[in-house]
Amino acid sequence: MADYPELPRESTSTRRQFLKTAAFGLGAALTMPACSPSPALARGDEEKLGVALVGLGNYATNQLAPALEHTEKCRLAGIVTGTPAKAEAWSQKYSIPQTHIYNYETFDHIADNEDIDVVYVVLPNSMHAEYTIRAAQAGKHVICEKPMALNARECESMIAACEEAGVKLSIGYRVQFEPHNLEAMRLGREKVFGAVKVIEASFGFRLQNPNQWRLDKALAGGGALMDVGIYAIQAARYVTGEEPISVTAQEVKTDPMMFKTVDETITWQLEFPSGVVANSTTSYAAYVERFYASCEQGWFELGPAYSYSGIQGRTHQGPMDFPQVVQQALQMDDFADCILNDRASKVSGEEGLRDVKIIEAIYEAIATGGKVSLV
Ligand code: NAD
């Protein structure tokens, strides 16, 4: 790893001691000693922070584990799964020793594993709070997938648990590390084309499989809004750099059987202090994925805006020219850097909480039919 000078090998506990020191800001500028190599370690890997993925579903399997092969400051060190066949397959594929494999009953023993520095919670939404809190109590830094939790109360208890344990918490907002989205943030916040006046930001897809937790309110907390609408909320906030002051919202349900307990399609309007209005749609019935900002002297847009790859952007002056990146690798490396240099993550628990509060306000606006204040 180029960022950290080589030092002689030391024991695992020395490495742990160093990481703890770095986390509290006392050794951040120093070098990181290496631990004894375990069978899972490739050359140089011993200097990286160890990440354990909790929940080996689609996102962990197809995005996060491959991304961890592109990270410079962290590596896949452990897994938590309730399925023995998955444990076996992952152990083979990623050379994960049996001592670094946990199930949901043995999860808390992760506290004793000094190779694991970060627990990454990739479970259904209703399990985010419990596993984030248990990971913090085990002394591990935590990345929790979006949406952070089912409600603001859960988010607050997750933040408190991490603070109490002295560990860092971040949310899996990968798009905040993507160059086209970063450019949109710059254009909006620096008012490059004058002040942003109107935003249209939407994200939806056609959900095909009726047998999944995303359609079960107890596990998902909500439907399209909590799953992908959250990207549109995020984008409106990070491009303006402002927090919304009020929201109105409307819901449409064309398939009441499939979407018996969760929302299918929602439109909402966020009003920001400077007068920006952000109009958004999210859906499990229609594909839509765009961000558009109309400014005083021009416009900029992203489309696709929030995908894992293929994001494109344009302004009234022409196309944006930025590389495609492995967003999750940048996101996880940034969190590792936050731990090593004792700095706050820009995708912190507080950031996750803000979005969940807005989601709650959108549901309230639908239920009441009125404008809900966010201040
Ligand atoms: P998934 O259904 O593919 O995987 C969920 C995993 O949780 C499975 O391995 C499943 O076995 C396990 N699990 C444990 N207990 C369970 C229970 N009681 N019910 C159902 N599953 C249980 O889901 P996914 O698409 O991988 O999503 C997981 C999380 O990641 C969600 O919070 C989702 O919002 C988030 N996600 C984020 C992104 C992103 O781009 N940041 C993309 C996809 C998913």
Boltz pocket constraint, residues with backbone or C-beta under 6 A from the ligand:
constraints:
  - pocket:
      binder: B
      contacts: [[A, 55], [A, 56], [A, 57], [A, 58], [A, 59], [A, 60], [A, 82], [A, 121], [A, 122], [A, 123], [A, 124], [A, 125], [A, 145], [A, 146], [A, 147], [A, 172], [A, 173], [A, 174], [A, 213], [A, 219], [A, 226], [A, 227]]
      max_distance: 6.0
